[in-house]
Amino acid sequence: MSESYALKTGDNGTVAIQLIGRIDHHGAARLLKQLQGEVKQREPKQVTVDLNRVTFFDDFGLLVLFQLRDHLNKQEVPFRLVQPPPKVAEILARTSFDDPDMCSPLPHAHRDNTVVRLGAATIQFYNSLNFVISFLGSVILAMLHVIRHPRDLRVGDTIVLMQKVGVDALPIVAMISFLLGLIMAFVSSMQLEQFGASIFVARLVALAMVSELGPIMTAIVVAGRSGSAFAAEIGTMRISDEIDALFTMGFSPTLFLAVPRILAAMIMVPLLTLFSDIFAIAGGMVISVSMMNLTVATYIDQTLKALTLFELMWGLMKSVVFAALIAWVGCLRGFQVRGGSSEVGNAATSAVVSGIFLIILFDSIFAVIRSYW
Amino acid sequence: MENNDRTIIEVRDLEARYGETTILKDVNIDVRAGEILAVIGGSGCGKTTLLKHMVGLSRPYGGHITIDGIDITNGDEKSFARALRKIGILFQGGALFSSMTIAENVALPLRAFTDLPPDAVGTLVRMKLCSVDLGGYEHHLPSELSGGMIKRAALARSLALNPEILFLDEPTAGLDPVISAEIEALIMRINHQFRTTMIIITHSLDIIYEVAHRVVMLDKSAKGIIAQGDPKELRRSSPNAVVRQFFNRQANLSKRSTWQP
């Protein structure tokens, strides 16, 4: 049987409560509620609590006493403890039961006012901008260093990362591009057929993919797969002090961690883009051949007529830039992690969002450059 | 030790493996209610593996473990959940939830497993944190605290529901001597007041000699227990040379650390 209590009302309005048995976390809440109910109902002039028949008493029991005393104090009813048994007295003494401060509830977290928070946010923004710029600088310096001293590049790491960024992403990039080619050919054929111009589907798919959609789609897939992975990996290293360990051992964390990732992405993303272009053109061809009575030869012929080497190179050049941006921002978000594991999650999310934003931003810049070419 | 000698944790013929490697075999331990048991042994001897099996984080390859009569190795989720309510665990690194403040970390089990009103939970959290000397740090995030403070906050969290059994993985490792002594005193006080059973994994001689009632010593090459009993007696008169060597070498090491070049 868990705890219970006995209650006696004296003539002068004194209510004597005797607590009985075990008072632990199982029954503390119920007991507290019952006692508060009794007090409310009987409106005593004084309350005494007797703990002599308590068999187990811990801080949940203390809490019951604290809360009851607090409740009575608010109604200005005196509260008195009957001489408790030695073991309970020891617990009471240790928590300085008589100190009214002890039973005060948890203070609320201090919240700064709007002006202070705005100021803090501004300073934080300035600091993070500072960090972004210095990280950009350190990456550029590390890259230049690798060009001058190629032996300092961690080739083994770079090759493993190339596999992760490139080879492992090939199935998903291929499938997405193939389906994209199918969709583009299908939608455009419905329009072009009205003008008897279905043959131009091949040109449309080829041009759209090679100069715009191929690089962008591939970059977005890589940002989702690898950008977030870079941020999470480096962020975890950050909170487990591995980056500090690298630094104190005399390694440059940028050279050690960021450069292999950025290089791997810059080498593999253009190759992925090339595959993406090829698979999209194949997708377009499937629709054209099966639904529009074009022959495979005509489709390929039309594709080759539309594409120039410049167009292909322009697309690949864009994908190199996108790759550098994705990997750079992924590493940046990783290095920016402070605090605990939840920050690693935020960094991974932020790496993808910033990566995609940068891809679109730079694609717009390329479009403007192209139009003034 | 007070009146009863009830066995609260029973480990029977435990065999633990990681993949093909056998870490522990034929491990039998009876933990009596209210005792402080220290689990000791060199690095890699399976202390943490034993702990993980005792709290049900790992499934044993063979053997059984019961907590207060509940077999936690038979795969029954309901009885396992019942057993979990009886235990508290202090992990080596604290394992505080990094997205929550210290107060929220301690309040989490109180909110989930008691019906106390929010202000009572707040008061209790304050009491718990004061008992580990962290009053005033309620609204700090774990990342804003030092290693010792994180450990103390984690201890407060593991004590939130005053569990019958407390598992402590290296409670004083990495702490300064003053705080270590305070934690040792806290462990002894909790054991004395609430008769909480404690299983402590440790390398600390202070805990082995001053706090523990009994030690269990594991050994890597024996893949199991090579000695159990009163630590002082083991040091003096264990028939096993490895055990005596362990105790003495530890003593030597602590002497050697005072050597100055």
HADDOCK unambig.tbl for C-alpha pairs under 7 A between the chains (distance, minus, plus):
assign (segid A and resid 25 and name CA) (segid B and resid 114 and name CA) 6.60 0.50 0.50
assign (segid A and resid 25 and name CA) (segid B and resid 161 and name CA) 6.31 0.50 0.50
assign (segid A and resid 26 and name CA) (segid B and resid 114 and name CA) 6.86 0.50 0.50
assign (segid A and resid 29 and name CA) (segid B and resid 114 and name CA) 6.86 0.50 0.50
assign (segid A and resid 29 and name CA) (segid B and resid 115 and name CA) 5.43 0.50 0.50
assign (segid A and resid 29 and name CA) (segid B and resid 116 and name CA) 4.78 0.50 0.50
assign (segid A and resid 63 and name CA) (segid B and resid 124 and name CA) 6.52 0.50 0.50
assign (segid A and resid 103 and name CA) (segid B and resid 123 and name CA) 6.11 0.50 0.50
assign (segid A and resid 104 and name CA) (segid B and resid 123 and name CA) 6.41 0.50 0.50
assign (segid A and resid 105 and name CA) (segid B and resid 119 and name CA) 5.95 0.50 0.50
assign (segid A and resid 105 and name CA) (segid B and resid 122 and name CA) 5.44 0.50 0.50
assign (segid A and resid 105 and name CA) (segid B and resid 123 and name CA) 4.53 0.50 0.50
assign (segid A and resid 106 and name CA) (segid B and resid 122 and name CA) 4.77 0.50 0.50
assign (segid A and resid 106 and name CA) (segid B and resid 123 and name CA) 5.66 0.50 0.50
assign (segid A and resid 106 and name CA) (segid B and resid 126 and name CA) 6.15 0.50 0.50
assign (segid A and resid 109 and name CA) (segid B and resid 139 and name CA) 5.93 0.50 0.50
assign (segid A and resid 339 and name CA) (segid B and resid 143 and name CA) 4.79 0.50 0.50
assign (segid A and resid 340 and name CA) (segid B and resid 98 and name CA) 4.99 0.50 0.50
assign (segid A and resid 340 and name CA) (segid B and resid 143 and name CA) 5.99 0.50 0.50
assign (segid A and resid 341 and name CA) (segid B and resid 98 and name CA) 6.14 0.50 0.50
assign (segid A and resid 342 and name CA) (segid B and resid 98 and name CA) 6.50 0.50 0.50
assign (segid A and resid 342 and name CA) (segid B and resid 99 and name CA) 5.83 0.50 0.50
